[in-house]
Amino acid sequence: MNKAKRKRLESKGWKVGTVQDFLKLSDEEAAYVEIKLTLAKNIQKRRRALRLTQTELAKRLKSSQSRIAKMEAGDPSVSVDLLVRSLIALGASKQSLQRYLPS
């Protein structure tokens, strides 16, 4: 957000901060959320690069299309384990998985 917009919002009584501040997340919790969202985004990116539909990916993973949609949307009910296994099924290497982790 640019400084002018921030100043304008604050002058009208709005509080401006980060998602981490708003949700009162610890650094560890914020990192976990960021990792999950990065994994989810990359599942969709890899699926599209392979020109697969959600249904086709679901068949590969022995899952459902709705579960794939939840995975790609970063739904909290989806485990990190499932996200990682899905990326591996889409051909992700160990090196590419490491890039998804904060340094």
Chimera marker file (.cmm) of the C-alpha trace (Angstrom):
<marker_set name="trace">
<marker id="1" x="0.000" y="0.000" z="0.000" r="1" g="1" b="0" radius="0.5"/>
<marker id="2" x="1.384" y="3.386" z="-0.889" r="1" g="1" b="0" radius="0.5"/>
<marker id="3" x="1.993" y="5.991" z="1.806" r="1" g="1" b="0" radius="0.5"/>
<marker id="4" x="-0.709" y="8.395" z="0.595" r="1" g="1" b="0" radius="0.5"/>
<marker id="5" x="-3.413" y="5.744" z="0.715" r="1" g="1" b="0" radius="0.5"/>
<marker id="6" x="-2.252" y="4.547" z="4.119" r="1" g="1" b="0" radius="0.5"/>
<marker id="7" x="-2.280" y="8.094" z="5.492" r="1" g="1" b="0" radius="0.5"/>
<marker id="8" x="-5.744" y="8.750" z="4.033" r="1" g="1" b="0" radius="0.5"/>
<marker id="9" x="-7.151" y="5.574" z="5.636" r="1" g="1" b="0" radius="0.5"/>
<marker id="10" x="-5.548" y="6.289" z="8.994" r="1" g="1" b="0" radius="0.5"/>
<marker id="11" x="-6.913" y="9.842" z="8.968" r="1" g="1" b="0" radius="0.5"/>
<marker id="12" x="-10.426" y="8.368" z="8.602" r="1" g="1" b="0" radius="0.5"/>
<marker id="13" x="-9.892" y="6.144" z="11.648" r="1" g="1" b="0" radius="0.5"/>
<marker id="14" x="-8.834" y="2.924" z="9.934" r="1" g="1" b="0" radius="0.5"/>
<marker id="15" x="-6.037" y="0.849" z="11.426" r="1" g="1" b="0" radius="0.5"/>
<marker id="16" x="-3.494" y="-0.457" z="8.962" r="1" g="1" b="0" radius="0.5"/>
<marker id="17" x="-1.387" y="-3.507" z="9.698" r="1" g="1" b="0" radius="0.5"/>
<marker id="18" x="-0.455" y="-6.969" z="8.588" r="1" g="1" b="0" radius="0.5"/>
<marker id="19" x="-2.573" y="-10.095" z="8.457" r="1" g="1" b="0" radius="0.5"/>
<marker id="20" x="-0.297" y="-11.538" z="11.115" r="1" g="1" b="0" radius="0.5"/>
<marker id="21" x="-1.088" y="-8.623" z="13.447" r="1" g="1" b="0" radius="0.5"/>
<marker id="22" x="-4.823" y="-8.750" z="12.694" r="1" g="1" b="0" radius="0.5"/>
<marker id="23" x="-5.084" y="-12.496" z="13.375" r="1" g="1" b="0" radius="0.5"/>
<marker id="24" x="-2.589" y="-12.328" z="16.250" r="1" g="1" b="0" radius="0.5"/>
<marker id="25" x="-0.445" y="-15.063" z="14.733" r="1" g="1" b="0" radius="0.5"/>
<marker id="26" x="2.957" y="-15.974" z="16.088" r="1" g="1" b="0" radius="0.5"/>
<marker id="27" x="5.884" y="-15.974" z="13.668" r="1" g="1" b="0" radius="0.5"/>
<marker id="28" x="5.671" y="-19.773" z="13.530" r="1" g="1" b="0" radius="0.5"/>
<marker id="29" x="1.944" y="-19.742" z="12.747" r="1" g="1" b="0" radius="0.5"/>
<marker id="30" x="2.410" y="-17.107" z="10.057" r="1" g="1" b="0" radius="0.5"/>
<marker id="31" x="5.211" y="-19.154" z="8.465" r="1" g="1" b="0" radius="0.5"/>
<marker id="32" x="3.010" y="-22.263" z="8.509" r="1" g="1" b="0" radius="0.5"/>
<marker id="33" x="0.145" y="-20.423" z="6.794" r="1" g="1" b="0" radius="0.5"/>
<marker id="34" x="2.546" y="-19.004" z="4.206" r="1" g="1" b="0" radius="0.5"/>
<marker id="35" x="3.949" y="-22.480" z="3.460" r="1" g="1" b="0" radius="0.5"/>
<marker id="36" x="0.457" y="-23.949" z="3.045" r="1" g="1" b="0" radius="0.5"/>
<marker id="37" x="-0.615" y="-21.154" z="0.700" r="1" g="1" b="0" radius="0.5"/>
<marker id="38" x="2.569" y="-21.482" z="-1.349" r="1" g="1" b="0" radius="0.5"/>
<marker id="39" x="2.077" y="-25.237" z="-1.691" r="1" g="1" b="0" radius="0.5"/>
<marker id="40" x="-1.571" y="-24.771" z="-2.666" r="1" g="1" b="0" radius="0.5"/>
<marker id="41" x="-0.726" y="-22.146" z="-5.276" r="1" g="1" b="0" radius="0.5"/>
<marker id="42" x="1.937" y="-24.367" z="-6.782" r="1" g="1" b="0" radius="0.5"/>
<marker id="43" x="-0.397" y="-27.346" z="-7.062" r="1" g="1" b="0" radius="0.5"/>
<marker id="44" x="-2.687" y="-25.285" z="-9.246" r="1" g="1" b="0" radius="0.5"/>
<marker id="45" x="0.254" y="-23.888" z="-11.220" r="1" g="1" b="0" radius="0.5"/>
<marker id="46" x="1.705" y="-27.358" z="-11.917" r="1" g="1" b="0" radius="0.5"/>
<marker id="47" x="-1.699" y="-28.832" z="-12.739" r="1" g="1" b="0" radius="0.5"/>
<marker id="48" x="-2.357" y="-26.105" z="-15.281" r="1" g="1" b="0" radius="0.5"/>
<marker id="49" x="1.135" y="-26.424" z="-16.755" r="1" g="1" b="0" radius="0.5"/>
<marker id="50" x="0.432" y="-30.116" z="-17.304" r="1" g="1" b="0" radius="0.5"/>
<marker id="51" x="-2.947" y="-29.179" z="-18.815" r="1" g="1" b="0" radius="0.5"/>
<marker id="52" x="-4.835" y="-31.337" z="-16.344" r="1" g="1" b="0" radius="0.5"/>
<marker id="53" x="-8.323" y="-30.638" z="-15.077" r="1" g="1" b="0" radius="0.5"/>
<marker id="54" x="-9.078" y="-30.881" z="-11.388" r="1" g="1" b="0" radius="0.5"/>
<marker id="55" x="-10.999" y="-34.069" z="-12.151" r="1" g="1" b="0" radius="0.5"/>
<marker id="56" x="-8.031" y="-35.614" z="-13.950" r="1" g="1" b="0" radius="0.5"/>
<marker id="57" x="-5.717" y="-34.757" z="-11.077" r="1" g="1" b="0" radius="0.5"/>
<marker id="58" x="-8.242" y="-36.165" z="-8.624" r="1" g="1" b="0" radius="0.5"/>
<marker id="59" x="-8.187" y="-39.486" z="-10.484" r="1" g="1" b="0" radius="0.5"/>
<marker id="60" x="-4.382" y="-39.563" z="-10.301" r="1" g="1" b="0" radius="0.5"/>
<marker id="61" x="-4.514" y="-38.940" z="-6.558" r="1" g="1" b="0" radius="0.5"/>
<marker id="62" x="-7.501" y="-41.238" z="-5.976" r="1" g="1" b="0" radius="0.5"/>
<marker id="63" x="-9.393" y="-38.274" z="-4.600" r="1" g="1" b="0" radius="0.5"/>
<marker id="64" x="-12.290" y="-36.066" z="-5.652" r="1" g="1" b="0" radius="0.5"/>
<marker id="65" x="-12.496" y="-32.920" z="-7.747" r="1" g="1" b="0" radius="0.5"/>
<marker id="66" x="-13.910" y="-31.023" z="-4.774" r="1" g="1" b="0" radius="0.5"/>
<marker id="67" x="-10.883" y="-32.031" z="-2.664" r="1" g="1" b="0" radius="0.5"/>
<marker id="68" x="-8.545" y="-30.735" z="-5.381" r="1" g="1" b="0" radius="0.5"/>
<marker id="69" x="-10.492" y="-27.451" z="-5.425" r="1" g="1" b="0" radius="0.5"/>
<marker id="70" x="-10.077" y="-27.187" z="-1.644" r="1" g="1" b="0" radius="0.5"/>
<marker id="71" x="-6.361" y="-27.930" z="-1.945" r="1" g="1" b="0" radius="0.5"/>
<marker id="72" x="-5.869" y="-25.222" z="-4.567" r="1" g="1" b="0" radius="0.5"/>
<marker id="73" x="-7.895" y="-22.731" z="-2.512" r="1" g="1" b="0" radius="0.5"/>
<marker id="74" x="-5.752" y="-23.292" z="0.582" r="1" g="1" b="0" radius="0.5"/>
<marker id="75" x="-8.655" y="-24.666" z="2.608" r="1" g="1" b="0" radius="0.5"/>
<marker id="76" x="-7.607" y="-25.189" z="6.241" r="1" g="1" b="0" radius="0.5"/>
<marker id="77" x="-9.012" y="-28.730" z="6.247" r="1" g="1" b="0" radius="0.5"/>
<marker id="78" x="-6.280" y="-29.821" z="3.806" r="1" g="1" b="0" radius="0.5"/>
<marker id="79" x="-3.105" y="-31.117" z="5.435" r="1" g="1" b="0" radius="0.5"/>
<marker id="80" x="0.411" y="-30.114" z="4.454" r="1" g="1" b="0" radius="0.5"/>
<marker id="81" x="1.081" y="-33.815" z="3.944" r="1" g="1" b="0" radius="0.5"/>
<marker id="82" x="-1.608" y="-34.032" z="1.246" r="1" g="1" b="0" radius="0.5"/>
<marker id="83" x="-0.321" y="-30.867" z="-0.434" r="1" g="1" b="0" radius="0.5"/>
<marker id="84" x="3.228" y="-32.233" z="-0.565" r="1" g="1" b="0" radius="0.5"/>
<marker id="85" x="2.122" y="-35.674" z="-1.793" r="1" g="1" b="0" radius="0.5"/>
<marker id="86" x="0.066" y="-33.997" z="-4.513" r="1" g="1" b="0" radius="0.5"/>
<marker id="87" x="3.010" y="-31.928" z="-5.686" r="1" g="1" b="0" radius="0.5"/>
<marker id="88" x="5.163" y="-35.052" z="-5.827" r="1" g="1" b="0" radius="0.5"/>
<marker id="89" x="2.462" y="-36.769" z="-7.888" r="1" g="1" b="0" radius="0.5"/>
<marker id="90" x="2.612" y="-33.783" z="-10.243" r="1" g="1" b="0" radius="0.5"/>
<marker id="91" x="6.354" y="-34.296" z="-10.674" r="1" g="1" b="0" radius="0.5"/>
<marker id="92" x="7.805" y="-31.859" z="-8.163" r="1" g="1" b="0" radius="0.5"/>
<marker id="93" x="11.405" y="-32.605" z="-7.195" r="1" g="1" b="0" radius="0.5"/>
<marker id="94" x="12.930" y="-32.339" z="-3.734" r="1" g="1" b="0" radius="0.5"/>
<marker id="95" x="14.692" y="-29.175" z="-4.868" r="1" g="1" b="0" radius="0.5"/>
<marker id="96" x="11.462" y="-27.542" z="-6.049" r="1" g="1" b="0" radius="0.5"/>
<marker id="97" x="9.747" y="-28.443" z="-2.771" r="1" g="1" b="0" radius="0.5"/>
<marker id="98" x="12.599" y="-26.823" z="-0.838" r="1" g="1" b="0" radius="0.5"/>
<marker id="99" x="12.015" y="-23.561" z="-2.704" r="1" g="1" b="0" radius="0.5"/>
<marker id="100" x="8.535" y="-23.381" z="-1.183" r="1" g="1" b="0" radius="0.5"/>
<marker id="101" x="9.960" y="-23.171" z="2.332" r="1" g="1" b="0" radius="0.5"/>
<marker id="102" x="10.965" y="-19.857" z="3.848" r="1" g="1" b="0" radius="0.5"/>
<marker id="103" x="14.708" y="-19.411" z="4.271" r="1" g="1" b="0" radius="0.5"/>
<link id1="1" id2="2" r="1" g="1" b="0" radius="0.2"/>
<link id1="2" id2="3" r="1" g="1" b="0" radius="0.2"/>
<link id1="3" id2="4" r="1" g="1" b="0" radius="0.2"/>
<link id1="4" id2="5" r="1" g="1" b="0" radius="0.2"/>
<link id1="5" id2="6" r="1" g="1" b="0" radius="0.2"/>
<link id1="6" id2="7" r="1" g="1" b="0" radius="0.2"/>
<link id1="7" id2="8" r="1" g="1" b="0" radius="0.2"/>
<link id1="8" id2="9" r="1" g="1" b="0" radius="0.2"/>
<link id1="9" id2="10" r="1" g="1" b="0" radius="0.2"/>
<link id1="10" id2="11" r="1" g="1" b="0" radius="0.2"/>
<link id1="11" id2="12" r="1" g="1" b="0" radius="0.2"/>
<link id1="12" id2="13" r="1" g="1" b="0" radius="0.2"/>
<link id1="13" id2="14" r="1" g="1" b="0" radius="0.2"/>
<link id1="14" id2="15" r="1" g="1" b="0" radius="0.2"/>
<link id1="15" id2="16" r="1" g="1" b="0" radius="0.2"/>
<link id1="16" id2="17" r="1" g="1" b="0" radius="0.2"/>
<link id1="17" id2="18" r="1" g="1" b="0" radius="0.2"/>
<link id1="18" id2="19" r="1" g="1" b="0" radius="0.2"/>
<link id1="19" id2="20" r="1" g="1" b="0" radius="0.2"/>
<link id1="20" id2="21" r="1" g="1" b="0" radius="0.2"/>
<link id1="21" id2="22" r="1" g="1" b="0" radius="0.2"/>
<link id1="22" id2="23" r="1" g="1" b="0" radius="0.2"/>
<link id1="23" id2="24" r="1" g="1" b="0" radius="0.2"/>
<link id1="24" id2="25" r="1" g="1" b="0" radius="0.2"/>
<link id1="25" id2="26" r="1" g="1" b="0" radius="0.2"/>
<link id1="26" id2="27" r="1" g="1" b="0" radius="0.2"/>
<link id1="27" id2="28" r="1" g="1" b="0" radius="0.2"/>
<link id1="28" id2="29" r="1" g="1" b="0" radius="0.2"/>
<link id1="29" id2="30" r="1" g="1" b="0" radius="0.2"/>
<link id1="30" id2="31" r="1" g="1" b="0" radius="0.2"/>
<link id1="31" id2="32" r="1" g="1" b="0" radius="0.2"/>
<link id1="32" id2="33" r="1" g="1" b="0" radius="0.2"/>
<link id1="33" id2="34" r="1" g="1" b="0" radius="0.2"/>
<link id1="34" id2="35" r="1" g="1" b="0" radius="0.2"/>
<link id1="35" id2="36" r="1" g="1" b="0" radius="0.2"/>
<link id1="36" id2="37" r="1" g="1" b="0" radius="0.2"/>
<link id1="37" id2="38" r="1" g="1" b="0" radius="0.2"/>
<link id1="38" id2="39" r="1" g="1" b="0" radius="0.2"/>
<link id1="39" id2="40" r="1" g="1" b="0" radius="0.2"/>
<link id1="40" id2="41" r="1" g="1" b="0" radius="0.2"/>
<link id1="41" id2="42" r="1" g="1" b="0" radius="0.2"/>
<link id1="42" id2="43" r="1" g="1" b="0" radius="0.2"/>
<link id1="43" id2="44" r="1" g="1" b="0" radius="0.2"/>
<link id1="44" id2="45" r="1" g="1" b="0" radius="0.2"/>
<link id1="45" id2="46" r="1" g="1" b="0" radius="0.2"/>
<link id1="46" id2="47" r="1" g="1" b="0" radius="0.2"/>
<link id1="47" id2="48" r="1" g="1" b="0" radius="0.2"/>
<link id1="48" id2="49" r="1" g="1" b="0" radius="0.2"/>
<link id1="49" id2="50" r="1" g="1" b="0" radius="0.2"/>
<link id1="50" id2="51" r="1" g="1" b="0" radius="0.2"/>
<link id1="51" id2="52" r="1" g="1" b="0" radius="0.2"/>
<link id1="52" id2="53" r="1" g="1" b="0" radius="0.2"/>
<link id1="53" id2="54" r="1" g="1" b="0" radius="0.2"/>
<link id1="54" id2="55" r="1" g="1" b="0" radius="0.2"/>
<link id1="55" id2="56" r="1" g="1" b="0" radius="0.2"/>
<link id1="56" id2="57" r="1" g="1" b="0" radius="0.2"/>
<link id1="57" id2="58" r="1" g="1" b="0" radius="0.2"/>
<link id1="58" id2="59" r="1" g="1" b="0" radius="0.2"/>
<link id1="59" id2="60" r="1" g="1" b="0" radius="0.2"/>
<link id1="60" id2="61" r="1" g="1" b="0" radius="0.2"/>
<link id1="61" id2="62" r="1" g="1" b="0" radius="0.2"/>
<link id1="62" id2="63" r="1" g="1" b="0" radius="0.2"/>
<link id1="63" id2="64" r="1" g="1" b="0" radius="0.2"/>
<link id1="64" id2="65" r="1" g="1" b="0" radius="0.2"/>
<link id1="65" id2="66" r="1" g="1" b="0" radius="0.2"/>
<link id1="66" id2="67" r="1" g="1" b="0" radius="0.2"/>
<link id1="67" id2="68" r="1" g="1" b="0" radius="0.2"/>
<link id1="68" id2="69" r="1" g="1" b="0" radius="0.2"/>
<link id1="69" id2="70" r="1" g="1" b="0" radius="0.2"/>
<link id1="70" id2="71" r="1" g="1" b="0" radius="0.2"/>
<link id1="71" id2="72" r="1" g="1" b="0" radius="0.2"/>
<link id1="72" id2="73" r="1" g="1" b="0" radius="0.2"/>
<link id1="73" id2="74" r="1" g="1" b="0" radius="0.2"/>
<link id1="74" id2="75" r="1" g="1" b="0" radius="0.2"/>
<link id1="75" id2="76" r="1" g="1" b="0" radius="0.2"/>
<link id1="76" id2="77" r="1" g="1" b="0" radius="0.2"/>
<link id1="77" id2="78" r="1" g="1" b="0" radius="0.2"/>
<link id1="78" id2="79" r="1" g="1" b="0" radius="0.2"/>
<link id1="79" id2="80" r="1" g="1" b="0" radius="0.2"/>
<link id1="80" id2="81" r="1" g="1" b="0" radius="0.2"/>
<link id1="81" id2="82" r="1" g="1" b="0" radius="0.2"/>
<link id1="82" id2="83" r="1" g="1" b="0" radius="0.2"/>
<link id1="83" id2="84" r="1" g="1" b="0" radius="0.2"/>
<link id1="84" id2="85" r="1" g="1" b="0" radius="0.2"/>
<link id1="85" id2="86" r="1" g="1" b="0" radius="0.2"/>
<link id1="86" id2="87" r="1" g="1" b="0" radius="0.2"/>
<link id1="87" id2="88" r="1" g="1" b="0" radius="0.2"/>
<link id1="88" id2="89" r="1" g="1" b="0" radius="0.2"/>
<link id1="89" id2="90" r="1" g="1" b="0" radius="0.2"/>
<link id1="90" id2="91" r="1" g="1" b="0" radius="0.2"/>
<link id1="91" id2="92" r="1" g="1" b="0" radius="0.2"/>
<link id1="92" id2="93" r="1" g="1" b="0" radius="0.2"/>
<link id1="93" id2="94" r="1" g="1" b="0" radius="0.2"/>
<link id1="94" id2="95" r="1" g="1" b="0" radius="0.2"/>
<link id1="95" id2="96" r="1" g="1" b="0" radius="0.2"/>
<link id1="96" id2="97" r="1" g="1" b="0" radius="0.2"/>
<link id1="97" id2="98" r="1" g="1" b="0" radius="0.2"/>
<link id1="98" id2="99" r="1" g="1" b="0" radius="0.2"/>
<link id1="99" id2="100" r="1" g="1" b="0" radius="0.2"/>
<link id1="100" id2="101" r="1" g="1" b="0" radius="0.2"/>
<link id1="101" id2="102" r="1" g="1" b="0" radius="0.2"/>
<link id1="102" id2="103" r="1" g="1" b="0" radius="0.2"/>
</marker_set>
